[in-house]
Amino acid sequence: MNPIIQLLQDANISDEQTKAIFQELTENPLMAMNTIGQLGLPPEKLQAVMMQVMTNPTLIKEAVESLGLDFTAVEQAKAELDKSKT
């Protein structure tokens, strides 16, 4: 199982909330980080989730696909971010 999803499940985050978080990650990653921060996770679990989300985009892609969401929005957002950096 995807470690990000596993961390969320271990913290008793519902499947619906998990899907919503990953949907938000595909649409607006900064807002998703805020949403994750408001889940009420214990600090050690919150830190683990945030580190996984920030350092391993492959895990996000795998989670999005396993949840049946569309990853193309993530790719589009990444391309826009890369354009704005130059």
N, C-alpha and C positions, 0 to 999 in steps of 0.2 A: 504494500500500500504506500501511496505517496506520503512522505514524512510530514508535509505541511498539513494534509488532511488528517493524518494520524494524530498530530499534536492538537488540532482543533477538536477531534473526536474525544481524545483523552481529557480535554478540558470541558467536556459535555456541551460543546457547541453543536446545535442541531444541524442536520443535513441541509435544511432550507437556508439557515444562516451561512453555512459553508458555501453553498452555491451562490448566494448573494454576494459574499465576499469575493469570490473568484470572478463573478460577473463584473463587479466593481473594479477589480484588478485589471480586467481587460479594457474597461472603459476609462477609468480615471485612477491610476495607481496611487496618486497622492491622497485622494479621498479614501481609498481602500486602507491605506496605512492608518488613517485617522479612525476608520471604522474598526479595524483590528484592535487599536488601542483602547477602544470603548467597550470591548467585549467583557471586561471584568476578569480577564485572565490573571492568575497570579504572576508576579513579576518575572519569575524564572521561565514560565511557559510563554509569556508575552515576548520576552527577549529571544527565546528559541524560534518562535514563529517569525518574528521580524527579521532575524538573521537569515532564516531560510528564504523568506520572500525577497530580501534585498540582495542576497549573494548568489542565488541559484535560479535564474530565469527558466532553466530547463524544467525544474520541478513545477513551476507555475504552469508551463505549457502542458506537462503531463497531467497535472491536476485538472486543468481546464478541459482537456480532452476526455479524461476519465469521468468528469461530471457532465459531459455532453454539451459543453458550451463552445462558442466559436472563438478560436485563437486568432483569427485574422485581425480582429480589433486591436489585439496586443501588438501585432506586427505593425499595423498602421500607426499606432500611438508611438511606438519606438522610432519609426521612420520620421515622424513629425518632430520628436524630441531631438533626434540626430540632426535634422535640418536646422533647428533653432540654435544648436550649439555652434554652428559654423557661421 
